[in-house]
C-alpha cells in the first residue's frame, strides 16, 4: 500500500471543503481592507469636523490644510498599517487556538523550559498540515534561536489571480496575505511558551519565514494581547 494511502487510513474524515481555508484567506484580505478603509474614513471625517469647528471658533480664519498629495500618501500608509494590524491580530488568535487544540491530545510541551526546536517542528508538521494539508518543505536552524521555514509552493498563493495587465498587483496581494501565516506562527509559539519575531520573504509561489525565538511564560489559559506585532516585509 502506498504511504499516502496509509496516512489517509488514519486521518479522520473531513466535513469541510479542503480549499475553504484558501478561499477564506483571499476574501479576508478584501474584507479587512474594507473594514480598515471604513474606520479610517470615519476617523478622517471626525478630524475634518473638528477642524471646521475650530475654524468657526477662530472667527472664520482658515485652518492650514495639508497638501492633497501628502494627504493621499498618508492615507495609503495608514490604510496599509490598519490592514496589517487587523490581519496580524486574526492570525495570532488562530495560531494560539490551533496550538491549544492540536496539542491537546499529545504530551504537553513543557511551559517552564520548552524545547524551541520541538515546538517549531510541531508547527511545521501539525499546524501546517491542519491549515494547508501538507507539511512545510524545509526547516533550517543555526541552533542559536533562529529558524527558517520554507514552503516551496505556498498553497494560498495558488488561489490568487488578477486580471491581465494588473500583474503588479499580485505581489501586493501576496504580501498582504502572508501577514496572516506569520502571525499564526507567532500565536502558536506564544501558546507553547516561546515568544518570537517572524519575518517573511516571498518569491511566488515560494514563501520563507524567519523566526527569532525567546522563551517566555504566557498565561496558558487565555490568549494574551498581540505582543510586538512587527511589521512584515
Number of C-alpha atoms within 10 A of each C-alpha: 5 6 7 8 9 10 9 10 9 8 8 7 8 7 6 8 7 12 14 9 15 18 13 11 18 19 12 16 20 13 13 17 20 14 16 21 19 13 14 16 14 12 12 13 12 12 12 13 12 12 16 15 12 15 15 13 10 11 8 11 10 12 12 8 9 9 8 9 9 10 12 12 11 12 16 13 12 15 21 15 14 19 22 25 18 18 24 27 20 19 23 31 20 20 27 23 17 22 23 18 12 14 15 10 8 8 7 11 15 11 17 11 12 17 15 21 16 11 19 22 16 19 24 21 16 19 25 19 14 13 17 16 14 16 19 22 13 12 17 11 13 8 9 8 14 18 19 18 21 21 20 16 15 20 19 20 19 11 12 14 13 11 8 6 7 9 11 9 13 15 13 10 17 20 17 19 20 27 28 24 23 26 29 28 27 28 31 28 26 28 27 27 24 24 22 26 20 25 19 20 15 18 11 14 14 14 20 20 20 20 22 17 21 15 19 18 15 16 13 13 8 10 18 15 11 18 14 10 19 17 14 18 12
